């Protein structure tokens, strides 16, 4: 016997489930638990379980939304992100005390404009005597997206556009230190979705943001895919969950400058890329390796640039004590994402906010070279020649396969370095952010899955390939 379920019946079931759930913001009914300040944002639920259930209810509705309407929803999300780019950037800096408002605005605009939408989803058709076979992109369902403090709104906007364009709904688990900003971004996008005729709660979150909540969500039976953007611990946790997980992890991008590079242009590009949002992007230049024939010229170009402080090596121990943790195994968190002038002030060097970075020569084993600092402090290592430069860069990138940059006019050197370092993002003769599609060709992504191999994620990454075959009832001629 075939059971026909009408749209009106599905809608009635959905209404019933929503009434039982009740979203934390009160829009859909009662609030079952006491709520923190996040409660007033659209899509925030009292518990992780309620958030996941609401995302499933939204998914059932979203399945019946046409592709044309899905495109309109994505367009509305882009417009809302552009309209609120400044407000979100300001809120992020206020909440996290990290980064630069002007750079965060650019990041928000970049993801709003250059994150691909529905158009990137391929459909392959095979037609012949045996009929028609389609291969199409189906959604995973409900995705858990764990997001970082370093890009608290750009990652939310980028993930939301990519995941919704692919037909999914999303449970966000933002970093606790940027929860308010990330939920504000989610709220703005949810409002845009609804204004374009989409269902409520395509994007949801639990009212509490902690590592424990993120862990609980990873093991929730109704989460269909985990996407983590952050350091090694969160990616490890996702990969241990036993579910399909996409891991966008930490990097330590080296920039290699060889004898054939234009030192003035290289210095300018390195300063721009390294200091963008105070060095918090995972793709930003984290250490410079320069060949002996160009090292003096590069250092002179840094000095002449005027917007960086080239520190006398005699001051290095003071700087180390300030910006490294006690074990010298990573940054002192207090200085992550701070303006260079804040760090310089501690050294008794006066500077204003136009000062973009502190540059200092060090050896290749120095912590400034070996560890991702995420602050505008840049170590420069001199090497004998190109071959030693490649070897050093590969060593300090440490197999993360994240990002690398080269400045050279020798095309052989560019290919040789690219093959040797084998990173997910490789930029030649430009600031690192060109690899994010900012001043470089191609789309953008703020979830760069080098660890699990998906690369610059897009809507396509968040789909399953589904084959649909019709035999006999269709003829090619
Ligand atoms: P983080 O690893 O401290 O936190 C990232 C997210 O993971 C947060 O939401 C946090 O709450 C959660 N988390 C952390 N440990 C967890 C655990 N054990 N279980 C469950 N959840 C956990 O990173 P961050 O400081 O927010 O961001 C900076 C890091 O992220 C840097 O290492 C940077 O390179 C990396 N990053 C990578 C990409 C990429 O696309 N590859 C993009 C941005 C940032």
Boltz pocket constraint, residues with backbone or C-beta under 6 A from the ligand:
constraints:
  - pocket:
      binder: B
      contacts: [[A, 146], [A, 147], [A, 148], [A, 149], [A, 150], [A, 151], [A, 173], [A, 174], [A, 175], [A, 176], [A, 210], [A, 211], [A, 212], [A, 214], [A, 215], [A, 229], [A, 230], [A, 231], [A, 232], [A, 233], [A, 234], [A, 237], [A, 247], [A, 248], [A, 249], [A, 250], [A, 251], [A, 280], [A, 281], [A, 282], [A, 372], [A, 446], [A, 447], [A, 448], [A, 449], [A, 450]]
      max_distance: 6.0
